[in-house]
């Protein structure tokens, strides 16, 4: 029997599969890939709460549909993406290391030198789908600052675990952590 957690975010209800991280910790898997209705609704609600910004950035990969939809709805023609590895077309790459709760090993996040130059001196809004440990957020902040961007805020659809206590991020809904029985942890 698979465990699920029903939640409502941006007026939409979804059943999230509960997935094992280790023997004592389970998470609700929130994935917006392929869910156009949910992505559009979350983007709309986040834009209502967004501070003034010049450019948005997100990390590969689950943040991509969200930052795209936020850019589309706000009439922007550009957003920036931190990749998990340098690509052949990238030059003068900026990179930082990151450890995420949903990834088993250390990763890097990197941006192209042209994107770094574009963000220099601009107001940058960091966007992600879920903020949990905050490690991906720290890596994005480091990337933006190393490129000379000015961080005006960080936003996510969900805040998970300790992230729900943070005052430096704006989010739509809290996603609890779970025990092995699928019960939310206190």
C-alpha positions as CSV (number, residue, x, y, z in Angstrom):
1,X,0.0,0.0,0.0
2,X,1.4,3.4,-0.9
3,X,0.9,6.3,1.4
4,X,-0.3,9.7,0.1
5,X,-0.9,13.1,1.5
6,X,-3.8,15.3,0.2
7,X,-3.0,19.0,0.1
8,X,-4.6,22.1,-1.3
9,X,-2.4,24.8,-2.8
10,X,-3.4,27.7,-5.0
11,X,-7.0,26.4,-4.8
12,X,-6.0,23.1,-6.3
13,X,-6.1,19.7,-4.4
14,X,-3.5,17.1,-5.1
15,X,-2.5,13.7,-3.6
16,X,1.2,13.6,-3.0
17,X,3.0,10.2,-2.7
18,X,4.9,9.9,0.5
19,X,8.5,8.8,-0.2
20,X,11.2,7.5,2.1
21,X,14.3,9.6,2.7
22,X,15.6,7.3,5.5
23,X,14.1,5.1,8.2
24,X,12.8,8.1,10.2
25,X,12.1,10.6,7.6
26,X,9.6,10.6,4.7
27,X,8.6,13.5,2.4
28,X,5.5,14.3,0.3
29,X,6.6,14.3,-3.3
30,X,5.4,17.5,-4.9
31,X,6.0,17.5,-8.6
32,X,4.5,20.1,-10.9
33,X,6.0,18.6,-14.1
34,X,3.1,17.9,-16.5
35,X,0.5,19.6,-14.2
36,X,-0.3,22.7,-16.3
37,X,-3.3,23.7,-14.2
38,X,-1.4,23.6,-10.9
39,X,1.7,25.3,-12.4
40,X,-0.5,28.2,-13.7
41,X,-2.4,28.6,-10.5
42,X,0.8,28.6,-8.3
43,X,2.5,31.1,-10.7
44,X,-0.4,33.4,-10.5
45,X,-0.5,33.3,-6.7
46,X,3.2,33.8,-6.3
47,X,3.2,36.8,-8.6
48,X,0.6,38.4,-6.4
49,X,3.1,38.2,-3.5
50,X,6.3,38.9,-5.4
51,X,8.5,42.0,-4.6
52,X,9.6,44.2,-7.4
53,X,12.2,42.5,-9.5
54,X,14.1,42.8,-12.8
55,X,14.8,39.1,-13.5
56,X,13.9,35.7,-12.0
57,X,16.2,32.7,-11.6
58,X,15.4,29.1,-10.7
59,X,17.4,25.9,-10.4
60,X,17.2,23.0,-12.7
61,X,14.9,21.1,-12.9
62,X,11.7,21.2,-11.0
63,X,11.7,25.0,-10.8
64,X,11.7,25.3,-14.6
65,X,7.9,25.1,-15.4
66,X,7.2,27.5,-12.5
67,X,9.7,30.2,-13.4
68,X,8.7,29.9,-17.1
69,X,5.0,30.3,-16.2
70,X,5.7,33.2,-13.8
71,X,7.7,35.0,-16.6
72,X,4.9,34.3,-19.1
73,X,2.1,35.6,-16.9
74,X,4.1,38.7,-15.9
75,X,4.9,39.5,-19.6
76,X,8.6,38.9,-19.2
77,X,10.5,37.6,-22.1
78,X,13.4,36.2,-20.1
79,X,14.3,34.2,-17.0
80,X,17.5,32.6,-15.8
81,X,18.3,29.0,-15.1
82,X,21.0,27.5,-12.9
83,X,22.0,24.2,-14.4
84,X,23.2,21.1,-12.6
85,X,26.2,20.8,-14.9
86,X,27.9,23.1,-17.4
87,X,26.7,22.6,-21.0
88,X,28.9,22.9,-24.1
89,X,27.4,26.2,-25.1
90,X,28.1,27.8,-21.7
91,X,31.2,30.1,-21.3
92,X,32.8,31.7,-18.3
93,X,30.7,29.4,-16.0
94,X,30.0,30.4,-12.4
95,X,29.3,27.4,-10.2
96,X,28.6,26.4,-6.6
97,X,28.2,23.1,-4.8
98,X,24.8,22.0,-3.3
99,X,23.4,19.2,-1.2
100,X,19.6,18.7,-1.4
101,X,17.2,16.5,0.6
102,X,15.9,15.0,-2.7
103,X,19.3,14.2,-4.2
104,X,21.6,11.5,-2.9
105,X,24.9,13.1,-3.7
106,X,26.5,16.5,-3.9
107,X,25.7,18.5,-7.0
108,X,26.7,21.8,-8.5
109,X,24.6,24.6,-9.8
110,X,26.1,26.8,-12.5
111,X,25.1,29.7,-14.8
112,X,26.6,30.9,-18.1
113,X,28.8,34.0,-18.0
114,X,26.3,35.9,-20.2
115,X,23.5,35.2,-17.7
116,X,25.8,36.4,-14.9
117,X,26.6,39.6,-16.8
118,X,22.9,40.1,-17.5
119,X,22.0,39.9,-13.8
120,X,24.8,42.2,-12.6
121,X,23.3,45.2,-10.8
122,X,19.7,43.9,-11.4
123,X,17.0,43.0,-8.8
124,X,16.9,39.2,-8.8
125,X,14.0,37.1,-7.6
126,X,14.8,33.5,-6.7
127,X,12.0,31.0,-7.5
128,X,11.7,27.3,-6.6
129,X,9.0,24.7,-6.3
130,X,9.8,23.6,-2.7
131,X,12.3,24.9,-0.1
132,X,13.2,22.3,2.5
133,X,16.7,22.4,3.9
134,X,17.5,25.6,2.0
135,X,20.7,24.2,0.5
136,X,19.5,24.9,-3.1
137,X,18.4,28.4,-2.1
138,X,21.8,29.1,-0.5
139,X,23.5,27.9,-3.7
140,X,21.3,30.1,-5.9
141,X,21.9,33.1,-3.5
142,X,25.7,32.5,-3.8
143,X,25.4,32.4,-7.6
144,X,23.4,35.6,-7.8
145,X,25.7,37.4,-5.4
146,X,28.9,36.2,-7.2
147,X,27.5,37.5,-10.4
148,X,26.7,40.9,-8.9
149,X,23.0,40.6,-8.7
150,X,20.9,42.1,-6.0
151,X,18.6,39.5,-4.3
152,X,15.2,41.1,-3.6
153,X,13.5,37.9,-2.4
154,X,13.0,34.1,-2.6
155,X,9.7,32.4,-3.3
156,X,8.5,28.9,-3.5
157,X,5.2,27.1,-3.8
158,X,5.8,25.0,-0.6
159,X,8.0,25.3,2.5
160,X,8.8,21.9,3.9
161,X,10.2,21.1,7.4
162,X,12.2,23.9,9.0
163,X,11.7,26.1,6.0
164,X,8.2,26.9,7.2
165,X,9.7,28.9,10.1
166,X,11.8,31.1,7.8
167,X,10.9,34.8,7.4
168,X,13.2,35.4,4.4
169,X,11.1,33.3,1.9
170,X,7.5,33.8,0.7
171,X,5.6,30.6,0.0
172,X,2.0,29.5,-0.6
173,X,1.7,26.5,1.6
174,X,3.4,24.4,4.2
175,X,4.3,20.8,3.4
176,X,5.0,18.7,6.5
177,X,7.6,16.0,6.9
178,X,6.3,12.5,7.7
179,X,7.1,9.4,9.8
180,X,7.1,5.9,8.3
181,X,3.4,5.6,8.9
182,X,2.6,8.7,6.8
183,X,1.8,10.8,9.9
184,X,3.0,14.5,9.8
185,X,5.9,15.1,12.1
186,X,5.5,17.8,14.7
